[in-house]
Amino acid sequence: MRRRRAGGRTMVERASKFVLVVAGSACFMLILYQYAGPGLSLGAPGGRAPPDDLDLFPTPDPHYEKKYYFPVRELERSLRFDMKGDDVIVFLHIQKTGGTTFGRHLVQNVRLEVPCDCRPGQKKCTCYRPNRRETWLFSRFSTGWSCGLHADWTELTNCVPGVLDRRDPATLRTPRKFYYITLLRDPVSRYLSEWRHVQRGATWKTSLHMCDGRTPTPEELPPCYEGTDWSGCTLQEFMDCPYNLANNRQVRMLADLSLVGCYNLSFIPEGKRAQLLLESAKKNLRGMAFFGLTEFQRKTQYLFERTFNLKFIRPFMQYNSTRAGGVEVDGATIRRIEELNDLDMQLYDYAKDLFQQRYQYKRQLERREQRLKSREERLLHRAKEALAREDAEEPGRVPTEDYMSHIIEKW
C-alpha cells in the first residue's frame, strides 16, 4: 500500500513539475511579447520568412533618421488578400516610374496556384482566380488600359468598379474590395526620363484625363506642341511649356482632382490648389495598400510580398543604368527641374520616409517573431528533456496524455 501511494505521489510530482515548467515558459513568452512592442502579431498574414529568404533583402539601416511621424497603423501593411474571394489589386501606373517592369512582374513572376496565362504576341495576360474565371488584377498587362491610358487616381477610383461589373456581371451582388498600388520615382530622374521618351515620339495624347464626368477642354489643357508629336524637343523646350503634364505628374496622378476643380486652374488660387493637391496625394498614398520606390527594387519586392502574402519567383533587379541616368545636365538645370516639380519633390521626400519606416518596421517585426519562436522551441525542448530525465531517474507509470492535458487545462 505504501509503495503504491509513493508511486502515485511520484507521478503527480512529475506532472506538477512539468506543469510548472510549462507555466513558467508561458509567463516568459508573455513578458517577451509585451517587450516586443505593439503591433506584434505572431499569426500575421505576412508570416515568417526563412533565414535564407530574409538574407535576400537589404539589412535595415540602424542609423536611419526618421523625418515624419507615422503611427503603427500606417506602418503595418499585412492584408488578408483573398484571391479566391472578391479582392482585386489595382495598379496605378505613373509614367516613367518603372511601372512596365513591375507590371510584368505581377503577371509573369508571382508564384500563383493558377498562373496568369501570358501568350507570345499578346499584350495582355489572363489572370483568373483559382476557383473561377474572373480577374484578380486590374493592370495594363491584365485588363489593358480599360480606364484610359495611364489613368490616374481620380479616374481609376471612379471607373474600375463599373468596368469589372461589366466584365463579370455574375458578381454584381458581391461587393469587391479594391487594393490600390503604385510606384514612385525620384522626381528629377523621372522628369528626365519622360523628356527622353517624348523626344523619341511618345505623346500619351489618347489619355482621357476624366474628372467629374468630363474630359478637360482645350482651354483648360492646351497642347505643348503642334503636329502629331513632340519628337526632337530639347530639354529647354520641354521645361518651358507651362502646360506640360510632366510637371508634378506624380502628385497630380495620386491626388483627388475633384477637390481643385479638375483642370480648371481658375477654380481656386494657385497656392491653395498646390497645397490641396499635395495633401490629397499624401493622404491617398498612405491609404493605398502598397507603394514601392523605383530606387529600391529589393525593398519594394519585400514589402509587396509581406503586404499581400504573395511570393515572386525571381528576385527584383536594381538597374542603375537608365535613359535618365545617361543624360548629362548641369546644376542650374537640375535646380530648374526641381522647381518645376516642387510638389513631387515634397511628395517623394514624404513617401521615401514612409517607405523606409515600413521596411524597417516589418524587418524588425520578423526578426522578433523569429527570436520568439526560437526561444519558445528551446524552452519546450528543455521542458521535455527535464521530464525525460525524471522518468529515467524514477521509473514508474508515466502520466498519460489525457491526464497531462487535464492538469494543464485545470491550471
Salt bridges, closest charged atoms under 4 A:
ASP53 OD2 - ARG306 NH2 2.90
ASP53 OD2 - LYS311 NZ 2.97
GLU74 OE1 - ARG77 NH2 3.93
GLU74 OE2 - ARG286 NE 4.00
GLU76 OE2 - LYS362 NZ 3.84
ASP86 OD1 - ARG132 NH2 3.11
GLU113 OE1 - LYS84 NZ 3.54
ASP117 OD2 - ARG119 NE 3.02
GLU134 OE2 - ARG129 NE 3.05
GLU134 OE1 - ARG132 NE 3.20
ASP165 OD1 - ARG176 NH1 2.62
GLU194 OE1 - ARG190 NH1 2.63
GLU194 OE2 - ARG249 NH2 2.73
GLU220 OE2 - ARG214 NH2 2.89
GLU305 OE1 - ARG306 NH1 3.08
GLU305 OE1 - LYS311 NZ 3.79
GLU339 OE1 - ARG336 NH1 3.46
ASP349 OD1 - LYS67 NZ 2.71
GLU366 OE2 - ARG306 NE 2.89
GLU385 OE2 - HIS381 NE2 2.80
GLU390 OE2 - LYS17 NZ 3.80
ASP391 OD1 - ARG14 NE 2.98
